[in-house]
Amino acid sequence: MTTLTADLILEKTKAASLEDIKNLNLWGSELKNVSVLACVPNVEVLSLSVNRITELEPFGACRQLQELYLRKNEVRVLDELDHLISLSSLRVLWLVDNPCADVPDYRARVIAKLPQLHKLDHNNISEDERQRALSSAPFPIDPVMAEAESAGDPKQAATARPPPRAPSSTSNSAPYPAPPASAPPQLSHETPPPPIDPSAKKEAIFKYFICSYGSLGGVG
C-alpha cells in the first residue's frame, strides 16, 4: 500500500464521514501519498509513524491538528514544515528518524519554524529553548539545499531554500513572544583608552605638588 484513501480511513475509524474523525492511527502502513488527509479537517491526533511519507502539504488543511507523529518516515527537508506554520493548535510533533532530523541545529530550526509546539520528539520545549531558537534564526543554508544546488536540481533546491523570516511583531496580540532585542554593542576589552592630553597631565602634577606642599606646611 502506498496511497491512503478515504475508504481506508473510514474503514479504520468506523466514522460516518471524514469530517467526524478526530483520531487516526495508521502506524506502519507503508503509506507514501497521504493527500486525502486534506479532506479530514477536524482530526486532532494523527499517528503515521513508520511509513514512507516525504511531503507534509496535506497536513496544512488539518486546522484542528494538535498532535502529529511522523517518526521513521522519509521527510528530507525541514522546509516541509512550512505547511504546518498555520496550525496554531499543533502542540506535539515527532520527526525523529527522518532524514531531516540529521540537519545541524535540527531542534532549533524546527522550534523557530513552529514556535507553537510544546513538545518535539522525546523532549518538551522550555520557554528558554523557544526564545533561544527564535533568536538564532535565520540559520545557515540547509545542507540538503546546498547538495541539491550543487547537483543542478533547481526544483529540489527551491523546496529546500528557507523563506525569509518575517520581522518580529512587538504587538501584545502576537501569539508568541518576540525574541529579545539584541544588547547594545559593547566596547572590546582590547580597545585602547583615549590618549591623555599632555597639558592636562602637567596641570594635574602641578596641583599634586601644591597640595602636598600645603599639607606639609600645615603640619609644621
N, C-alpha and C positions, 0 to 999 in steps of 0.2 A: 504494500500500500504506500503511495506517495502523495496522493491528493485527498484532503479532507473534504467531505461532502456534507450537505445539510441532512441527508438521510442518516448518515452515520452518527451525527451529533444527536439527532432526535432519538435514534435507537439507543444510544449510550445513556442519555439523560432521562428518557421516558417523558420528555416535556411535550406539551401540546404545540408549541411554536418556538422558534429561535428566540423570540423576544422574551420568553418566560425563563430562559436559562440564566442562572446565577453562578453556577459552579460547573466547570468542565474539566475532567481529568482524562487525558489521552496519552499518558506516560508510555514511552517505549512502543510507539505505533508506526515507526518508520515513515513519519509524515515529513513531506518537504513543502508542499503547497498548502497553505492554510488560509488562502484568500477569503474563503467563505466566512471566516470569523468577523469580517467587516459587517456581516448580517446578524451578528449576535451582540447588539448594542448594550444590553443590560448585564452582561456577565461581569462578575466581581472577582472571581478567582479562576485562573487558567493554569493548569498543570500540564505542561508539554515538554517535560524533560525527556532526554534520551530519544530524540528524533533527528531529523535532518534539515531543520529549518534554517534558512540563510537570510531571510528578509523579515523585517518587523512592521512593514507598512500596514498590513491588515489590522494590527492591534490598535492603531491610531483611531479606529472607529468605535472601539470598545470604551465609551466615555465613562462608564461606571467602574472600570477595572481598578482593583485595589492590590491584587497580588498576582504576579506573573513569574512562573517557574519555567526557565528555559535552560536548565543545566544540561550539559552534554548535547548541544546542537552544533550547527555549523555557521554561526554568525561570525563573519570575518572582520568587519569594520565597525567601530563604535559609532560611526555616523548613522547607522541604522537606528540608533536611539533617538534621533531627531523626530521619528514618528511617534515617540511616546511623550514628547515635551508637553503636549496639550492635555495629557491625562492628569488632571490636578488631584485625583483621588488615589493615584498609584503610590503605595507605601512600601511594598516589598518587591524586590527584583532579584532573581537568581540568574546569573550569566556565567558562573564558573564552569570551566571545562569547555568553553567555546574558544575558538582561535583568537577572538578579540580580547579575551581576558589575559592574553600574554603581552599586550601592549604596555610599554613603560607607563607608570603612573595610572594604571588601569582604574583603581578605585577613585582617585581624584578626578579623572576625566569623566567617569560616569556620574559622580555626585555633582560635578559642575554643570553637566547637561541636565540632570534630573534632581534638582535640589529638594523636590517634594518627597524624595524617598526617606524612609525611616530605617530601612534595613537593606543592605546589599550583600548577597550571598550569605555567608555564615554569620556575619557581624552586623550589629546595629550601628547606625551612623550618629555620632555625637554632634552637638551643635558646633563644637570646636572644629571637628573634622570637616563639617559642611562649610564653615567660614574659610578655613584654610584652602579648601578646594576651589571655592569661588574666587578667592584672592589670587590663586595661582593661574587661573585661566587668562588668556588663551594658552594652550600648551604647544610644545613643538609639533611639527608635522607628524602625522600618523605614519609609522613605518610602512604600513600596508599601502598607503597612498604613494609614498616615495618609491616603493617597489613597482607599483602599477605604472607610474610615470616613466621610470627607467625602462620598463618593458614596452613602452609605447602603447599602453592601453588607456586612452583618454576617458572611456566610459567608466571604467573601474576607478580611475584617478578622480573623476568628478564626484563619484559617490563616496569616496574616502576623504575628500577635502572637507575640513571642518568649516562651517559657515561663520561669518564674522559675528563676534559676540555683541549683543545689543548693549548699549550703555545702561548702567545700573540706575534704577529709579530711587529717589530719596523719599517718595511719597509714602505716607503711612498706610496706604491701601495696597502696597506691594505685598504679594503672597509670601515672600521670603526675604529676610533681611539682606540688605546690600552689603557687599564686602566693605570692611572698614577702610576709610581713606588712608592713603599712604602717609607716613610721617614726613614732616619737612626734612629736606636734606640736612645732614649733619656734617660739620667740618671734620675732615680726616685728622686723626691723631698725628699724621705726618705733615700736616700743613704748617709751614714755618710761621712764627709770630711776626707781627709787623715790625719794621725797623724802628729803633729808638732815635728820636731827634737829638743830635749832639748837643745843641744849645740847652735843651731841656735837661739833659743829663748833667751838664756843668752847673746849671742852676740848682739842681737837687743836691749836688755835692756841696756847693757853697752854703746852702741853707743848713745842711747837716753840721758843718763845722761851726757856723754861727750859733746853732742851738747847743752844740756840745760845749763851746767856749763859755756861753752864758751860764750853763748848768754848773761848770767847774768854778766860775767866778762866784756864783751864788753860794756854793758850799764854803768857800773861804771866808 
